[in-house]
Amino acid sequence: MSKAVEAKKVQVQEIADKFQAAASVVVVDYRGLTVGQVTELRKQLREAGVEFKVYKNTLTRRAAEVANVAGINEHLTGPNAIAFSNEDVVAPAKIINEFAKKNEALEIKAGIIEGTVASLEDVKALAELPSREGLLSMLLSVLQAPMRNFALATKAVADQKEEQGA
């Protein structure tokens, strides 16, 4: 077997491993972006712990089949870049969606969310979710509400008793 074929098999397995390990994946068409814009996008993604790579479509299709996410293959046409996030499901979708709003040349094609192929609409819906910190603060306020209401009711009863006693 030639060295080139062997190298491609290794790369296919590497991409398949990334698909399997990723909490979320976003596929984008980056045609029309300047080098500076791509560099800025890579920087934002890197800061969030997201890997942003360009692979050959044929290798990516084979890797998707190995990783059992072959549904993404229909979106792998033209020049694509793929964002892999192993920890935060929302981060790549949120960053890329915000960047696409400012730079219309960037087009979100599809994604994979926890092993399930997601459409453009699904990726955009994921991007609109609040961040983890935002969700935690919402949860905290929900948990605090009953206690706050109890404290207000207790104070109202105490004030009423005080007025009656005076």
C-alpha positions, 0 to 999 in steps of 0.5 A: 500500500502506498504511503499516500493511501496510508496517510489518508487512512490515518487522517480519515480515522483522525477526523472520525475520532473528532466527530465521535468525541465532539459534543457539537460540530458546525460545518460552514462555507467560508467562501468570500471571507478575507484572511483577516476575517478567518483569522479573527473567527479562528481566534474567537473559536480557539478562545472558547476551546473550539477547534476549527479545521479545513479538510478535504470533503472526500476524507470528511465523508469517509470519516462521517461514515466511520463515525456513523454520522453520514447524514452530514455528507449531503452538506459537504460540497464546496469549500468547508470548514468544520468547528469541533467542540468537545466540551461546550455544545453551544459555543461553536454555534453561538460564535459562528452565528454571531460572526455570520451576522456581521460577515454575510459571506460566512454561511452555516450549512449544518452541524452535529449535536451530540451525535445527531445530524442537525440542520441549519435551523437546528444550529441557529436555534442552538446558537440562540440559547443562553450560555451555560452561565446564563442558564445557571443564573436563571436556575438560581433565580427560580430557586430563590423565588419561593424563598423570597416570596416566603420572606415577603409574606412573613414580613407582611404578616409581621407588619399586619400583626404589628399594626393590630397590636399598636 
